[in-house]
Amino acid sequence: MQMYHWDSGFTSLVRDSFEAKLKVQMNRQVCRWKKVWRVKGDAAMPVWFDPNVWAGLVTYWLDPGTEVRSCNSRAARYSDPDGHGPSKHRLGQTSYKARARIIAEETGESIPDLLGVLEITKRKPDGSFVDGKSEQLYNDVTSKFQELSQAASADPESTGSVGLTPAEKNKIYCELAPRKKGRIYGVGSLNQSVGSVSASFPSSSSSRTSL
């Protein structure tokens, strides 16, 4: 078993993140098996697969209700009641958390920059966004940043730097971002760690823990 290192206080977060990622990967794998099964039938079953489990999957795939739910889910993914079109990203195989970690390393901050993640995953090299919802959210959040910074600058009782802290910026992002089924738009797998908007990345001084 491969061993990883993280601060012991992050064990619950690591486990939740691992299980969430595993769920996504397993769903994708089952979808791939189903596509091959439609062409090859039971010959699509991997040689190492438990025949009883495979039979259960086939029974599930043959259920008419399963196909209806699949079609409904597919339609929901590609629809948008706000009229901005389907959500897209430019991540490729890189996770949102990996992108957030790269940004944190570049800025020296210990917490993920949610607006930075949105920009790097949703904005094209030419400055345009991959979908209308992302552009609208980016404009709303940056406008709010500017509004609060200007208000603080005009406050005669304000002292020192008037810039917003990373935690304050993330809080504003979470307040303005659309939500679907409790998930904050534009942060992908970071949803597991933004329940507290000041959640930080594990430090280098960590303990050895295995899942």
C-alpha angles and dihedrals in degrees: 000000000000115000126219132191129231140139109281090236089067096055094104091047092048092050093048091048092047093050092046091051091045090052091053093047093047091050090053092047093051089050090054091050090050092053092051091044090056088059103035104023116210090348085078091071111113112246092241095049122115105247091216092054090047091051088053091053092049091050089052093048092050092053107107089215090059092058091048091052090046092053092047092050091048091051091049092052092054097043130082122189090202092062097240095118129238119331117253138176141195098223101111107187094337116106125231089244092055090051091048091050091052091051091048091051091050095049098036092233122139096215129063117264101227096190089047089052090051091050097048094045100039106030123085124220089257091060097253122120127242092233139016096242092059092049092049092049093047091051093046094050096045090047090053091049090053093046093052094044091052091047091052091048091053093049108103090205093055115110133189123356116001095196119122117251119238090252091052091049092050091049090054091047091052091048094051102036118099116247131214120189089345094306120125113236120245101018102083113184090007087079088089091061105036096073080100105037090208094057107140134209118260113272125238090250097079142147126242111257133163130204 
